[in-house]
Amino acid sequence: MTLTTPALLFPAISLLLLAYTNRFLVLAQLIRKLADEERNQHQEANARQILLLRRRISLTKRMQLAGVLSFLLCTLSMFALFLSLELTGMVLFGASLVTLSVSLIYSLWEIQISTNALNVQLQDIEELLASGPARDERRRREAG
């Protein structure tokens, strides 16, 4: 194994961390919006969304932690290979790949929760749409 092998992971890990940061910023924006809505009017859907957002934040933190650890291990692997410590470099590179895989698994989990959160929103909209015509009919009967 040469010094360039771990170096191949640098761009991939950097892009992955950038994507994770963007996800975190979107989550923060959603939480702020939800907090404003909750201050104005309490909705049951908001309570469910808050629970899902809390899980997503936790997973995003773990994704980022594993991604940064992978980047660090990859860097240490390159340093060990630079010092001609081939076995140490290989072990560190293997550990880097494992932590990168863990980070990706957390990412998949977070995507699943994100999809569930969108389904909660869609269900809430569907309930509002379904109750709209029935509510309008009831008002017409009461007025007439």
N, C-alpha and C positions, 0 to 999 in steps of 0.2 A: 504494500500500500504506500502510495506517495503522498506528499503534502497537498497535492491538488485534489485528491479524492474528497476530503472533508470540505475543501474550499468550494466544491460544487454545490453544497447545501446552502451556502451563505445567501445567494439571491432568493432561493425558495423560502428560507426561514424569514428573511427580511420582508418579503411580500406577504407571507402568512401573518406576521406580527402587525403589518400595516392593515390587513383585512380585519384582524381582531380588534384593533384600535378603532376602526371605523364602526364595527358592530357595537362596541362599547359606547361610542358617541351617539349612535342612533338610540340605544337603550336609554341613555341619560336624557335624551330629548323626549322620548316617549314618556318617561317617568315624570318629567317636569310638566308635560302637557296633561297627563292624567291627574297630577296633583292639582293643577289649575281647575280642571273639570270637576274634581271632587270637592273643591272649595265652593264652587258655584252650585252644584247639585249632586246629591248623593245618588249613585246608581249601583245596582247589584253587579253589573258587568265590570265595573271598575274594581270592585273587591277581588273578583276572579283574576282580572288582569294584573293587579298588584302582586298577587301570589305567584303568577307565572313570571312576571318581571323580576321578582326577587330570585327565583331559581335561575333565570337567564343570567342575571348579574353574577351570581355565584359561579356558574359554569364558565362565563367569559373570563372571570378572574383566574380560574383554574387553567383555562386554555392558554391565557397569556403567560401564566407562571410556567407551564410546561414548555411553551414555545421559547421563552427566554432561557430556561434551563437547557433546552436543546441547543440553542445558539451558543451558550456558554461552554457546554461540553464539546461542541464542534470546534470552538476556538481553542480550548485546552488540548483537544486532539491534534490540531495543527501544530500547536506549540510543542507537544510531546514528539511529534514526528520531526519537527525542526531540530529538536535536541537528539535525534536518532534513537528515541525510545519507542521503537516500533510497536511492541506489544502493548504498552501503555496507550499509545496513540490509537491502536485498533480497538482496545477496550472502551476508551472514551468516545470514539466514533460510534461504536455499537450502542453505547448508552445514549448518545445523542439521537440516534435513530429511534430508539425505544421511546424516549421522551417526546420526540416529534410525533410518533404514532399515538401516544397518549393524548397529546394536544389535539390531534385530528379527531380522536374518538370523542373528546369533550365537545368539539365543534359540531360533530354529527348530533350529539345529544341536545345541544343548544338549538340547532336547526329544528329538531323535532318539537321542542317546547315552543319555539317561535311559530311553527305551523299550528300547534294547538291554540296558541294565543290568537292567531288570526281566525281560527274556527270559532272561538268564543265571540269575537267581534261580529262575524258573519251571522252567528246564531242570534245575537242580540238585535241585529238589523232585521233579520227575518221575522223575529217576534214582533218588532215594531210595525213592520209592514203588514203582518197578519192581523194584528189588533187594530190597525187603522181603519179598514172597511167596516169591521164589526162595530167599532166605536162610532163611526159616522152614521151607521144604520140606527144604532141605539139613540143617538141624538135626534135624528129625524123623527123617530117614533115618539120620543118624549115631547118634542115640540109640536107634533101634529096630532 
